């Protein structure tokens, strides 16, 4: 069954796609037994991640980056989820199948490639840094300008100077360094990933959390290098990208710095001290991200907390392609994450997670799990 103007019995009218989503994709109703590999997933792990979203919703706290409002059907599910206590994967799967129905996300004619199913990966960098500028740490991570009251809504995003203008001091009197890191590409990757851990010279850990952005569109510098032939597509990786920038110079007028400035987008940060070393970063929804369970989605099309079934072939730590079939929870967003079937997979913290995340630019099949209506407590 394909969604039309009338809602099927398993889907309330309010759960029908928004006009924005309907213009980009359609939803085709499925059954769980038709989801490739669904029976083999760890549904208890998925449930635990999903419950974090429900806990956040129950707190009535605004998201860090506001997106679509959760539907009343999802809110009703969360009221149940906060009391249900599955003890194993089997019982968690039963709850998921009871309260949700799967829908395949299918592109409409002439759809953007990112409405056809496209995956990337991201991670939380952990890098050395200092609270003071030094010979080893030359690049600042800046705070949100003092005179800007950041709003997390989509429509009222302030537009500030570009990355190049900020580099040249456009905000020097309005912002301050939160921390200093090695160089421009190190700071750039923190901007792209949306969070970071900074290891200070005395061994202390400083956590950086998203505070706002300058409102300019994101441009992939990796794509620029591939398109210009500077790096072959088959050779592109996070490490190769960083090395190219360093090899080509990051001082004013050098090619490495010029490349970074092609991305006009710039992200501001704040320091947080209430997260332990074993905790993950906080995503756009305002919850701690779970490696290989949390995804970033287009917040103009989907609301936080929605489960998505992803079916793809992705490289492992050895570069071998393996099936990735997993229930993922929408708990984050990003400027570059645009499209109905577009997701950024959170891989975790540190260099190993970064190496894995940096290799992900793959197609896949997307299924969204929408809450059923009229389902009582189990």
C-alpha distance (Angstrom), angle and dihedral (degrees) to the residues before:
residue distance angle dihedral
X1 . . .
X2 3.80 . .
X3 3.80 118.9 .
X4 3.79 113.5 -103.4
X5 3.78 130.0 170.4
X6 3.80 91.0 -70.9
X7 3.77 117.1 68.7
X8 3.82 118.9 -121.8
X9 3.80 116.1 -122.7
X10 3.79 92.7 -100.4
X11 3.79 92.7 53.4
X12 3.80 127.1 58.3
X13 3.79 120.6 -136.8
X14 3.79 90.5 -110.3
X15 3.80 90.0 58.4
X16 3.78 93.2 59.3
X17 3.79 113.7 114.2
X18 3.77 117.6 -82.4
X19 3.81 115.7 -111.3
X20 3.81 87.7 -103.5
X21 3.81 92.0 54.6
X22 3.80 94.2 41.1
X23 3.80 88.8 56.2
X24 3.81 91.1 57.0
X25 3.81 106.8 34.8
X26 3.77 146.6 -2.8
X27 3.79 130.5 -131.5
X28 3.80 122.7 -127.5
X29 3.81 116.9 -162.1
X30 3.80 115.8 -121.0
X31 3.79 139.0 175.7
X32 3.79 123.6 -120.8
X33 3.78 93.2 -115.9
X34 3.82 87.9 62.0
X35 3.81 94.1 57.0
X36 3.83 106.3 102.0
X37 3.80 109.6 -114.5
X38 3.81 95.9 -7.0
X39 3.80 94.5 134.1
X40 3.80 91.6 56.5
X41 3.81 98.3 56.0
X42 3.80 125.8 104.7
X43 3.79 96.4 -109.3
X44 3.80 93.6 178.4
X45 3.82 90.2 59.9
X46 3.80 89.6 48.8
X47 3.82 91.0 47.7
X48 3.81 91.4 51.1
X49 3.80 90.5 53.2
X50 3.80 92.1 45.0
X51 3.80 90.7 51.0
X52 3.81 90.1 60.1
X53 3.80 88.4 63.2
X54 3.79 90.8 50.5
X55 3.79 91.1 49.6
X56 3.79 89.7 52.5
X57 3.80 90.8 48.8
X58 3.81 91.3 51.0
X59 3.80 90.2 55.3
X60 3.81 89.7 61.0
X61 3.81 88.0 -139.4
X62 3.81 117.7 149.9
X63 3.77 117.8 -108.9
X64 3.79 117.2 -108.0
X65 3.80 87.5 -120.3
X66 3.79 110.7 24.0
X67 3.79 117.9 -137.5
X68 3.77 136.0 159.6
X69 3.80 113.7 -20.0
X70 3.82 114.5 -108.6
X71 3.77 113.1 -106.1
X72 3.79 122.6 -112.1
X73 3.82 88.0 -113.6
X74 3.81 90.4 57.8
X75 3.78 90.8 46.5
X76 3.80 89.6 51.7
X77 3.80 90.0 51.0
X78 3.79 90.9 50.8
X79 3.78 90.9 54.5
X80 3.80 87.0 60.0
X81 3.80 95.1 40.2
X82 3.78 91.7 58.6
X83 3.80 90.8 59.5
X84 3.81 100.5 35.6
X85 3.81 114.5 93.4
X86 3.80 111.9 -168.6
X87 3.79 111.1 -172.1
X88 3.80 100.6 -163.5
X89 3.79 142.8 19.0
X90 3.80 92.7 -92.7
X91 3.79 95.5 56.3
X92 3.80 91.7 42.6
X93 3.79 90.5 51.8
X94 3.80 90.5 51.2
X95 3.80 90.2 54.6
X96 3.79 93.1 47.8
X97 3.79 92.2 50.2
X98 3.81 91.4 45.9
X99 3.78 96.1 52.6
X100 3.80 103.3 32.7
X101 3.79 139.2 51.2
X102 3.85 121.3 -154.9
X103 3.79 121.2 -125.6
X104 3.79 124.3 -172.9
X105 3.81 113.1 -131.0
X106 3.78 107.4 -133.2
X107 3.82 126.8 -177.6
X108 3.76 121.6 -119.9
X109 3.79 121.6 -130.2
X110 3.77 111.4 -65.0
X111 3.80 92.6 12.3
X112 3.77 122.8 168.3
X113 3.84 112.7 -99.5
X114 3.81 89.1 -113.2
X115 3.80 89.2 61.6
X116 3.81 89.2 58.5
X117 3.79 98.2 64.7
X118 3.80 120.9 -75.1
X119 3.81 129.7 171.2
X120 3.77 134.2 -164.5
X121 3.80 131.0 168.5
X122 3.78 135.1 -129.5
X123 3.78 137.1 -177.5
X124 3.80 145.2 -176.0
X125 3.81 109.7 -95.3
X126 3.79 119.4 -140.6
X127 3.79 110.6 -157.3
X128 3.76 139.5 158.4
X129 3.79 117.5 -97.7
X130 3.78 146.1 151.3
X131 3.79 139.2 -133.7
X132 3.80 87.0 -133.5
X133 3.79 130.2 52.2
X134 3.81 112.7 -107.4
X135 3.78 140.5 160.1
X136 3.81 89.3 -87.2
X137 3.81 96.4 44.9
X138 3.79 113.9 46.6
X139 3.81 107.2 149.9
X140 3.83 122.8 78.3
X141 3.78 127.6 -139.9
X142 3.79 101.5 -147.5
X143 3.78 132.5 -142.2
X144 3.80 122.3 -129.3
X145 3.82 108.8 -81.5
X146 3.80 110.6 -87.8
X147 3.80 93.9 -124.2
X148 3.81 95.0 52.1
X149 3.78 120.2 92.4
X150 3.78 98.8 -157.0
X151 3.77 116.6 -136.8
X152 3.77 120.3 -162.1
X153 3.80 94.6 -153.0
X154 3.77 121.2 110.7
X155 3.80 98.3 -130.7
X156 3.82 99.7 49.1
X157 3.81 100.9 47.8
X158 3.83 107.5 146.0
X159 3.80 117.0 -126.5
X160 3.80 113.4 -134.3
X161 3.82 133.2 171.3
X162 3.80 119.1 -54.7
X163 3.80 124.8 -101.5
X164 3.80 90.6 -97.0
X165 3.80 92.4 49.9
X166 3.81 91.3 48.0
X167 3.82 89.3 48.6
X168 3.80 88.0 55.1
X169 3.79 93.5 51.9
X170 3.81 104.5 -93.6
X171 3.80 90.9 143.7
X172 3.80 98.6 32.6
X173 3.82 93.0 119.5
X174 3.80 95.5 42.2
X175 3.79 105.3 46.5
X176 3.81 139.1 37.5
X177 3.80 137.8 -149.9
X178 3.79 113.4 -93.7
X179 3.80 90.4 -170.7
X180 3.82 139.6 -18.6
X181 3.82 123.2 -120.8
X182 3.81 134.6 -172.2
X183 3.80 102.3 -86.7
X184 3.78 148.0 -35.4
X185 3.81 97.8 -71.6
X186 3.82 90.7 50.9
X187 3.80 90.0 53.5
X188 3.81 90.8 42.8
X189 3.80 92.8 56.0
X190 3.81 90.4 50.1
X191 3.80 88.1 53.1
X192 3.80 90.8 51.4
X193 3.81 96.1 46.2
X194 3.82 95.9 47.9
X195 3.82 97.9 -135.0
X196 3.79 141.0 37.8
X197 3.78 147.4 -176.9
X198 3.79 115.2 -130.7
X199 3.79 118.1 -158.6
X200 3.81 107.3 -149.9
X201 3.83 123.1 -147.5
X202 3.82 91.7 -102.4
X203 3.81 91.6 54.0
X204 3.78 97.1 -103.2
X205 3.79 119.3 137.2
X206 3.79 121.1 -127.0
X207 3.80 117.1 -166.5
X208 3.79 120.1 -150.4
X209 3.79 120.4 -153.0
X210 3.79 129.7 -171.7
X211 3.82 112.7 -91.5
X212 3.81 102.9 170.3
X213 3.79 144.3 -59.2
X214 3.77 139.5 -119.4
X215 3.81 95.7 -107.6
X216 3.80 98.5 -118.1
X217 3.82 121.8 127.0
X218 3.79 121.9 -94.2
X219 3.82 119.7 -111.7
X220 3.80 122.5 -167.7
X221 3.81 110.0 -125.9
X222 3.80 89.6 -169.4
X223 3.79 89.4 60.7
X224 3.79 89.9 50.2
X225 3.80 91.1 54.9
X226 3.80 91.5 48.5
X227 3.81 94.1 45.0
X228 3.82 92.0 50.2
X229 3.80 92.7 46.4
X230 3.82 94.1 -117.1
X231 3.82 88.9 125.6
X232 3.80 124.7 17.7
X233 3.80 113.8 -119.3
X234 3.82 90.7 -121.3
X235 3.81 90.3 54.8
X236 3.80 98.2 46.0
X237 3.80 114.8 119.4
X238 3.78 137.4 142.7
X239 3.80 91.8 -100.1
X240 3.81 92.7 48.1
X241 3.80 91.4 49.1
X242 3.80 93.3 51.1
X243 3.79 92.2 46.6
X244 3.82 92.3 50.7
X245 3.79 90.8 54.5
X246 3.81 92.2 48.1
X247 3.80 93.4 45.1
X248 3.80 91.2 51.4
X249 3.80 97.4 48.4
X250 3.79 134.5 -106.4
X251 3.78 102.1 -141.2
X252 3.80 121.9 108.1
X253 3.81 110.1 -64.5
X254 3.84 95.6 12.5
X255 3.79 121.0 124.8
X256 3.80 96.7 -116.7
X257 3.81 93.3 55.9
X258 3.80 91.5 43.0
X259 3.79 90.0 53.9
X260 3.82 92.2 52.4
X261 3.79 90.4 51.8
X262 3.80 91.0 58.0
X263 3.79 84.2 79.4
X264 3.80 100.9 71.0
X265 3.81 91.3 -173.3
X266 3.82 116.9 102.5
X267 3.81 128.7 -174.7
X268 3.80 127.5 -150.3
X269 3.80 124.9 -150.9
X270 3.77 144.3 -157.5
X271 3.80 129.0 -156.3
X272 3.79 118.8 -114.8
X273 3.79 126.8 -166.6
X274 3.79 104.0 -177.3
X275 3.81 97.6 82.2
X276 3.78 121.8 88.6
X277 3.78 125.5 -139.1
X278 3.80 90.5 -102.8
X279 3.80 93.4 54.0
X280 3.76 126.0 91.7
X281 3.81 127.3 -128.2
X282 3.78 123.7 -82.6
X283 3.81 115.4 -103.6
X284 3.78 130.9 -149.7
X285 3.79 91.8 -83.3
X286 3.80 90.4 58.3
X287 3.81 97.9 -111.3
X288 3.79 131.5 113.6
X289 3.79 109.8 -93.3
X290 3.80 120.4 -120.9
X291 3.82 117.7 -143.2
X292 3.82 112.9 -111.8
X293 3.82 91.4 0.3
X294 3.82 104.0 65.2
X295 3.79 121.0 71.9
X296 3.77 135.5 -176.8
X297 3.81 114.5 -128.4
X298 3.79 138.3 177.6
X299 3.80 102.0 -76.0
X300 3.80 92.0 -161.1
X301 3.82 89.4 64.9
X302 3.82 107.4 29.2
X303 3.79 134.9 37.1
X304 3.78 124.5 -128.5
X305 3.79 119.0 -93.4
X306 3.78 96.8 36.7
X307 3.83 113.9 135.9
X308 3.81 118.0 -130.3
X309 3.80 126.6 -167.2
X310 3.82 109.5 -141.4
X311 3.80 121.3 -161.9
X312 3.81 113.5 -175.0
X313 3.79 144.7 125.7
X314 3.80 109.3 -113.8
X315 3.82 133.3 174.3
X316 3.81 119.6 -101.8
X317 3.82 126.9 -146.1
X318 3.82 89.3 -73.7
X319 3.79 94.9 48.9
X320 3.80 93.3 -106.7
X321 3.79 116.3 141.1
X322 3.80 112.4 -118.5
X323 3.81 134.5 170.6
X324 3.80 112.9 -90.1
X325 3.79 107.0 -162.8
X326 3.75 111.9 160.0
X327 3.78 145.0 138.6
X328 3.80 107.2 -114.1
X329 3.80 129.8 -171.8
X330 3.82 124.5 -138.0
X331 3.81 103.7 -124.9
X332 3.77 104.4 138.9
X333 3.79 143.1 37.0
X334 3.79 138.9 -161.6
X335 3.76 141.9 -163.7
X336 3.81 91.3 -112.8
X337 3.81 94.1 46.6
X338 3.78 101.8 94.8
X339 3.79 125.6 148.8
X340 3.78 144.2 60.3
X341 3.80 94.7 -96.8
X342 3.79 99.6 31.8
X343 3.79 124.9 116.8
X344 3.79 139.3 167.9
X345 3.81 112.0 -149.4
X346 3.81 117.0 -141.9
X347 3.81 107.1 -133.5
X348 3.80 100.6 -177.9
X349 3.80 136.4 -110.1
X350 3.79 133.6 -37.3
X351 3.78 139.8 18.2
X352 3.81 97.3 -50.0
X353 3.79 91.4 53.3
X354 3.80 89.0 45.6
X355 3.79 92.6 52.6
X356 3.79 90.8 52.6
X357 3.79 94.8 43.4
X358 3.78 92.7 48.3
X359 3.80 92.1 59.4
X360 3.79 95.0 56.4
X361 3.79 116.5 103.9
X362 3.78 101.2 126.4
X363 3.75 141.7 136.8
X364 3.79 121.9 -118.3
X365 3.77 145.2 162.0
X366 3.80 118.0 -94.6
X367 3.79 129.0 -154.3
X368 3.78 121.9 -180.0
X369 3.82 119.2 -150.9
X370 3.79 109.3 -141.4
X371 3.82 121.0 -168.5
X372 3.77 117.8 -103.6
X373 3.79 118.2 -128.0
X374 3.78 127.8 -128.7
X375 3.81 95.1 25.4
X376 3.79 112.8 139.9
X377 3.77 130.6 -151.0
X378 3.80 115.5 -61.3
